[in-house]
Amino acid sequence: MNLKITSHHVEITPAMRSHLEDKLQRIKNHFDQVMTISTILSINNEKEKNLRNHAEITIHLKGKDLFAEAHHEDMYHAMDLVVDKLDRQVIKHKEKVQDHHHQTLKNS
């Protein structure tokens, strides 16, 4: 799994990197065919404080890309939210792949 972290107007600290890697490990435990993960962390000039910290992640799986984004007033919570969204997408994708695989075996 290749992890690429990009930032805009924020410095990526080692604590932020390890927090994100720990959270993304949960996705890898659910689905081991993750090829690359691209992350963009940014701070925007939004008037509402709860929308300033922005995290978006794109996961490239075999044959499919999954994308999620989240906003929060704290960057760590934004990272947690976006990983939770992606976790649900990965589980749904895994179920579809497994269901499709079982249907082709039954039809043979």
C-alpha positions as CSV (number, residue, x, y, z in Angstrom):
1,M,0.0,0.0,0.0
2,N,1.5,3.3,-1.1
3,L,0.4,6.3,0.9
4,K,0.8,9.8,-0.5
5,I,0.0,12.8,1.8
6,T,-0.3,16.3,0.3
7,S,-1.0,19.4,2.3
8,H,-2.2,23.0,1.6
9,H,-1.6,25.7,4.2
10,V,-0.8,23.1,6.9
11,E,2.3,21.3,7.9
12,I,2.1,17.5,8.2
13,T,3.6,16.6,11.6
14,P,4.8,13.1,12.4
15,A,1.9,12.8,14.8
16,M,-0.6,13.6,12.0
17,R,1.1,11.1,9.7
18,S,1.1,8.3,12.2
19,H,-2.5,9.0,13.2
20,L,-3.6,8.8,9.6
21,E,-1.6,5.6,9.0
22,D,-3.2,4.0,12.1
23,K,-6.7,4.9,10.9
24,L,-6.0,3.7,7.3
25,Q,-4.7,0.3,8.7
26,R,-8.4,-0.5,9.5
27,I,-9.3,-0.1,5.9
28,K,-6.4,-2.4,4.9
29,N,-7.6,-5.0,7.4
30,H,-11.1,-5.0,5.7
31,F,-9.8,-5.1,2.2
32,D,-6.2,-6.1,1.3
33,Q,-6.3,-5.2,-2.4
34,V,-5.6,-1.5,-1.7
35,M,-3.0,-0.3,-4.2
36,T,-2.5,3.4,-3.5
37,I,-4.0,6.0,-1.1
38,S,-3.8,9.7,-1.9
39,T,-4.6,12.1,0.9
40,I,-5.0,15.9,0.7
41,L,-5.1,17.8,4.0
42,S,-5.9,21.6,3.8
43,I,-7.0,24.6,5.8
44,N,-9.4,26.8,3.9
45,N,-10.5,30.4,4.7
46,E,-14.1,29.5,5.4
47,K,-16.2,31.9,7.6
48,E,-17.6,28.9,9.6
49,K,-14.9,27.5,11.8
50,N,-16.3,24.0,11.6
51,L,-15.5,23.9,7.9
52,R,-12.0,25.1,7.9
53,N,-10.0,21.9,8.2
54,H,-10.6,19.8,5.1
55,A,-9.4,16.2,4.5
56,E,-10.0,14.2,1.3
57,I,-8.7,10.7,0.5
58,T,-8.8,8.8,-2.8
59,I,-8.2,5.0,-2.6
60,H,-7.2,3.2,-5.8
61,L,-8.4,-0.4,-5.6
62,K,-8.1,-3.0,-8.3
63,G,-10.5,-1.8,-10.9
64,K,-12.1,1.0,-8.9
65,D,-11.4,4.3,-7.2
66,L,-13.1,5.4,-4.0
67,F,-13.2,9.0,-2.8
68,A,-14.4,10.8,0.3
69,E,-14.0,14.2,1.9
70,A,-14.8,15.7,5.3
71,H,-14.7,19.1,7.0
72,H,-14.3,19.7,10.7
73,E,-12.9,22.4,13.0
74,D,-10.1,20.0,14.1
75,M,-7.9,18.3,11.6
76,Y,-7.7,15.0,13.5
77,H,-11.5,14.8,13.6
78,A,-11.6,15.6,9.9
79,M,-9.2,12.7,9.2
80,D,-11.3,10.4,11.4
81,L,-14.5,11.3,9.6
82,V,-13.0,10.8,6.1
83,V,-11.5,7.4,7.1
84,D,-14.9,6.3,8.5
85,K,-16.6,7.3,5.2
86,L,-14.0,5.4,3.2
87,D,-14.3,2.4,5.5
88,R,-18.0,2.1,4.8
89,Q,-17.3,2.4,1.1
90,V,-14.7,-0.3,1.2
91,I,-16.9,-2.7,3.1
92,K,-19.7,-2.1,0.6
93,H,-17.4,-2.6,-2.4
94,K,-16.0,-5.8,-0.8
95,E,-19.5,-7.1,-0.3
96,K,-20.4,-6.4,-4.0
97,V,-17.3,-8.1,-5.2
98,Q,-17.9,-11.2,-3.0
99,D,-21.6,-11.4,-4.0
100,H,-20.7,-11.1,-7.6
101,H,-18.0,-13.8,-7.3
102,H,-20.4,-16.2,-5.6
103,Q,-23.1,-15.7,-8.2
104,T,-20.8,-16.6,-11.0
105,L,-19.8,-19.7,-9.2
106,K,-23.4,-20.7,-8.7
107,N,-24.3,-20.1,-12.3
108,S,-21.5,-22.3,-13.6
